[in-house]
Amino acid sequence: MEVIGDKRVVLVTGCAKGGIGYHYCMAFAEQNCRVFASDVAGRVSDMADLSSDNVEALELNVTDDESVASAVATIIAKCGRIDLVVNNAGIGSTGPLAELPLDVIRKAWEVNTLGQLRVVQQVVPHMASQRSGRIVNIGSVVGTAPTPWAGSYCASKAAVHAMSHAMRVELRPFGIDVVLVLPGAIKSNFGSANMDKLGNQDWRLYKDYMEAIAERARASQTGKATDAGLLARHVVRKVLSPKPPRQITFGHMTGLFALLTWSPLWVRDLFFSKRFNLNKKL
């Protein structure tokens, strides 16, 4: 992806310090891109450490139509174009689907799924007018093999996968590439954020599974989890290449989830039942 005579203009969502988006911004900046960084809810104060010659914090709330439209308009006014978008903003929603409050599920889907589409619908007209652009949607390996205690989050990512595969073909006539990223277990503040939310939940049917649910909330932050900077640099190199891949899978546990995705359902059920203490009847 080459822009002659100027820096490539990149928008990254979900960039608060401690998250993977922060590292995406740093990796793009290292490649001499002009990066606009936003947090999930548009809090510029959470991105103070990102300010540099190549990175500018931008107020953008992915759950708000007007906020997204305003942020995109700001970038166009300053740079005249948007070359690449990384839809990284995301939140967890851990708990059994039979009891997880619908408000919690709705919020996760609003950020993780509709938030990505909301950004896409604002940037595509500009990219189409340029006849070039790249959209990078962040999915997850759990979107291909959903796990117990995280069905809401897994479903939000599975929807991202479906949307990405559809829009990759739909946007091809306009010269717009769509890349789907499937991270594995990546070190970030995601697990601690999930644990904080669990403190507000009081399970009735699943009170005996509290520790198993908590373990799932922090599962991606094991000692072998991949460094977020390593993932970011890998993804940035791929998406800036002349011919980016349609899909990038990277990180700890991606091999396991690839195997689970292709396994018969009874094998997957058996594995997850044992892994998350669901192999005994109450």
Disulfide bonds with the S-S distance in Angstrom:
none
